[in-house]
């Protein structure tokens, strides 16, 4: 792989995004506008807890320095066009069967989540009591 031949070809940060999905959406807009764009995830510390040494995880969208102005204009145009859409009058068609299944079973999913959320601390406390009992029995016997 060759290195950029000039300073204009060096990649510069155009946008800092909260996550890779947001960055990929911006990249898609830029590529559709004919601007080469690249997504770089920020490094995380630990086991993916969502933080870095300087803050939260995220991603950067980078473009060649020579395309930076065009890229900003393309994103601004895309944002202004999307702000004008009245989603109450957009026909997105009928949901696919998989989506309908999820929508029909959402109360089951919600109730299961509530039960799991309520039982989590109880189970955790139970394990703590068992661990303490084991420690006590170990030193007593």
C-alpha positions as CSV (number, residue, x, y, z in Angstrom):
1,X,0.0,0.0,0.0
2,X,1.4,3.4,-0.9
3,X,1.3,6.4,1.3
4,X,-0.5,9.6,0.2
5,X,1.7,11.6,-2.2
6,X,0.8,15.0,-0.9
7,X,-0.6,16.9,2.0
8,X,-3.9,17.3,0.2
9,X,-4.3,13.5,0.1
10,X,-3.8,13.1,3.8
11,X,-6.9,12.0,5.7
12,X,-8.4,14.5,8.1
13,X,-11.2,14.1,10.6
14,X,-14.5,15.4,9.2
15,X,-16.9,14.3,11.9
16,X,-16.7,12.6,15.4
17,X,-19.6,10.2,15.8
18,X,-21.1,8.5,18.8
19,X,-20.9,5.0,17.2
20,X,-19.8,3.2,14.1
21,X,-23.4,3.0,12.7
22,X,-23.7,6.8,12.7
23,X,-20.3,7.1,11.1
24,X,-21.2,4.6,8.4
25,X,-24.3,6.6,7.6
26,X,-22.3,9.7,7.1
27,X,-19.7,7.8,5.0
28,X,-22.6,6.5,2.8
29,X,-23.8,10.1,2.1
30,X,-20.2,11.1,1.2
31,X,-19.5,8.2,-1.1
32,X,-22.8,8.8,-2.8
33,X,-21.6,12.3,-3.5
34,X,-18.4,11.0,-5.0
35,X,-16.2,11.8,-2.0
36,X,-13.9,9.1,-0.7
37,X,-14.6,8.6,3.0
38,X,-13.4,6.2,5.7
39,X,-14.6,5.2,9.1
40,X,-12.2,4.7,12.0
41,X,-13.4,3.3,15.3
42,X,-11.8,4.8,18.5
43,X,-9.9,2.5,20.7
44,X,-11.6,1.3,23.9
45,X,-10.1,0.4,27.2
46,X,-11.0,-2.6,29.2
47,X,-13.7,-5.0,28.0
48,X,-15.8,-2.8,25.8
49,X,-17.3,-0.8,28.6
50,X,-17.9,2.2,26.3
51,X,-15.1,4.4,27.4
52,X,-11.6,5.5,26.2
53,X,-8.9,7.4,28.0
54,X,-10.5,10.6,26.8
55,X,-14.2,9.8,27.0
56,X,-16.8,7.6,25.3
57,X,-16.2,5.3,22.4
58,X,-17.2,6.4,19.0
59,X,-15.9,6.6,15.4
60,X,-14.4,9.2,13.2
61,X,-15.2,9.9,9.6
62,X,-12.1,10.9,7.7
63,X,-11.8,12.4,4.2
64,X,-8.8,13.6,2.1
65,X,-7.8,17.1,3.1
66,X,-8.5,18.3,-0.5
67,X,-12.1,17.1,-0.2
68,X,-12.9,18.4,3.2
69,X,-14.9,21.5,2.0
70,X,-16.9,19.5,-0.5
71,X,-17.6,16.8,2.2
72,X,-18.9,19.4,4.7
73,X,-21.2,20.8,2.0
74,X,-22.5,17.4,1.0
75,X,-23.3,16.6,4.6
76,X,-25.0,19.9,5.2
77,X,-27.1,19.5,2.0
78,X,-28.1,16.0,3.1
79,X,-29.1,17.2,6.6
80,X,-31.2,20.0,5.2
81,X,-32.9,17.7,2.7
82,X,-33.7,15.1,5.4
83,X,-35.1,17.9,7.8
84,X,-37.6,18.8,5.2
85,X,-39.2,15.3,5.0
86,X,-42.6,15.1,6.6
87,X,-42.5,11.5,7.8
88,X,-46.3,11.6,8.6
89,X,-46.9,11.6,4.9
90,X,-44.3,9.1,3.7
91,X,-45.6,5.7,2.7
92,X,-43.0,3.2,3.7
93,X,-45.2,0.2,2.8
94,X,-46.3,-2.7,4.9
95,X,-44.0,-4.1,7.5
96,X,-42.3,-7.4,6.6
97,X,-43.7,-10.5,8.4
98,X,-40.7,-10.7,10.7
99,X,-41.4,-7.1,12.0
100,X,-45.1,-7.9,12.4
101,X,-44.1,-11.0,14.5
102,X,-42.0,-8.8,16.8
103,X,-44.7,-6.2,17.1
104,X,-47.4,-8.8,17.9
105,X,-45.1,-10.3,20.6
106,X,-43.8,-7.1,22.1
107,X,-45.8,-7.5,25.3
108,X,-44.3,-10.9,25.9
109,X,-40.8,-9.5,25.3
110,X,-41.5,-6.6,27.6
111,X,-42.9,-8.8,30.4
112,X,-39.9,-11.2,30.1
113,X,-37.5,-8.3,30.3
114,X,-39.3,-7.0,33.4
115,X,-39.2,-10.4,35.1
116,X,-35.5,-10.8,34.3
117,X,-34.8,-7.3,35.6
118,X,-36.6,-8.0,38.8
119,X,-35.0,-11.5,39.4
120,X,-31.5,-10.3,38.6
121,X,-30.8,-8.7,42.0
122,X,-32.6,-11.6,43.8
123,X,-30.4,-14.2,42.1
124,X,-27.3,-12.1,42.7
125,X,-28.1,-11.7,46.4
126,X,-28.7,-15.5,46.6
127,X,-25.3,-16.2,45.2
128,X,-23.7,-13.7,47.7
129,X,-25.4,-15.4,50.6
130,X,-24.3,-18.8,49.4
131,X,-20.7,-17.6,49.0
132,X,-20.7,-16.1,52.5
133,X,-22.1,-19.3,53.9
134,X,-19.4,-21.3,52.1
135,X,-16.7,-19.0,53.5
136,X,-18.1,-19.3,57.1
137,X,-18.4,-23.1,56.8
138,X,-14.8,-23.3,55.4
139,X,-13.3,-21.5,58.4
140,X,-15.6,-23.1,61.0
141,X,-15.0,-26.7,59.9
